[in-house]
Amino acid sequence: MQDLLKQIVDMDKKAREITNAAQIEKINSEKEVVGKREQIRNEYLERARKRIALNEPQERAAAEENWEIKKKKNAELAQKMDQLYQEKGDTWVKAIVSRVIGE
């Protein structure tokens, strides 16, 4: 009977050791996963920063070119408006005044 009781106690002790080892392994695995995830995130961010640094000059040049085109177009439109005002400004003023005073 004592042998049977000793075997049960030994088996329980062994089961607890296995359970504790499994818990430690689980904790270590979770820590490893968290570390790996952080490493992958950092590597991804570093690659993204490098891509941004490589693409920035081209994007900046394209934006500057686009800005110059828009600036030139706006200047042309302003010049046309000034020219149109020079040509027809007096007529417009007279028409507005006559409509306001009812002539």
Stockholm file with secondary structure:
# STOCKHOLM 1.0

chainA/1-103         MQDLLKQIVDMDKKAREITNAAQIEKINSEKEVVGKREQIRNEYLERARKRIALNEPQERAAAEENWEIKKKKNAELAQKMDQLYQEKGDTWVKAIVSRVIGE
#=GR chainA/1-103 SS CHHHHHHHHHHHHHHHHHHHHHHHHHHHHHHHHHHHHHHHHHHHHHHHHHHHHHHHHHHHHHHHHHHHHHHHHHHHHHHHHHHHHHHHHHHHHHHHHHHHHTC
#=GC SS_cons         CHHHHHHHHHHHHHHHHHHHHHHHHHHHHHHHHHHHHHHHHHHHHHHHHHHHHHHHHHHHHHHHHHHHHHHHHHHHHHHHHHHHHHHHHHHHHHHHHHHHHTC
//
